């Protein structure tokens, strides 16, 4: 078995920048309340709405909240006006791409939503909110692209699995296996020269000769993609390895690598 030996190849699990910013933003929002301004005749009333659930899907911030009768005083403190029957939940949506009035405003206004609570005003929480909005905006287009690529690779995996199932009874051809071994030896030489694009090209050529005769090709290809930090294709090829070799002795190790690479996708 020709396997690439990468002694330094170990990926430590880290929380990616995008994921961390998303998690912190949701945590900050859910610990506060939405402020709603309601104008009745010539008088404007301010209400605080208790937040029950927060989601962030791409650029859309979705907040599920339950309206309650709170009045916000000028000092920012809430006073109960009345207690009625249980109010139905409402869903509020806005975009993180909407104008964020100032970098560190005294209260947070994001699109059509306002957040106002003493613990959320000027200070570390407000700074974290602003910083995380900036991070999410900067990574928004990359996140869209990554998710679209993920869907595409998932569809390729489905097609690949069907091909393997349809060729279960296909016998391995000795000439094909020898050609694959030859290409793999060439790939290893280019690997030593750190010409990773050439390595990938040779592995793909070897795989296309016969999809199931030499499973280590997928394993090695996955390692090279990971080495170039292309974690989506690393995961894709390691999954292909498990499809071709479902009872692989190193199955647990392979699944661990896939888990690590999924975390690294968010870096």
ABEGO torsion letter per residue (X at the ends): XBBBBBAABBBBBBBBAAAAAAAAAAAAAAABBBBBBBBBEABBBBBBBBBABBBBBEABBBBBBBBBBBBBBAAGBBBBABBBBBBBBBBBBBBAABBBABABBABBBBEABBBBBAAABBEAAAAAAAAAAAAAAAAAAAAAAAAAAAAAAAAAAAAAAAAAAAAAABBBBAAAAAAAAAAAAAAAAAAAAGBAAAAAAAAAAAAAABAAABAAAAAAAAAAAAAAGBAAAAAAAAAAAAAABAABAAAAAAAAAAAAAAAAAAX
